[in-house]
Amino acid sequence: MKTLKEFSKGLNSQVEIMNEKTKGVIDEIIGKCVTVNDYEFMSGDDGEFVVFTCKEIPDVFYFGSKVLTEGLKKCDEGGYGEEIRSEGLPIKLVKKKSKKGREYTGVEYYPEA
C-alpha cells in the first residue's frame, strides 16, 4: 500500500505516469519517430484521452490526440498493452487535413525512419 504522501501526489495529476515528469508540448515531437513506452487514459471535458510517454524522452509526458487515443484504446482492448509497455510502439505524429479542411494530428504506426 502507498503511503499517504505517495497517494496524495497522484491526486493532482490523475494518472501515475504524469508523476515526476514534465508536461511536453505535442508539437515538439510532430514529424519525429518516437516510441510509446507507457500510456494511461484520463477523462476530461471532451471525453477520454490518452496520456503517454516516449522512450526517447523519458522525463516528459504528452497528452495525445483523438486519433492516437482511439488507436491506443484499440491496442489496449486487443491485449497489446503489456507488449507496448515492454517493447514499445514506434509512431510518428503527422499533421493532416480532413476532407472539410480541418487540421488534425494523425498517427503513423511503425513508420519508416
Buried (B, 14 or more C-beta within 10 A) or exposed (E): EEEEEEEEBEEEBEBEBBEEBEEBEEEEBBEBBBBBBBBBBBEEEEEEBBBBBBEEBEEBBBBBBBBBBBBBBEBBEEEBBEEBBEEBBBBBBBEEEEEEEEEEBBBEEEBEE
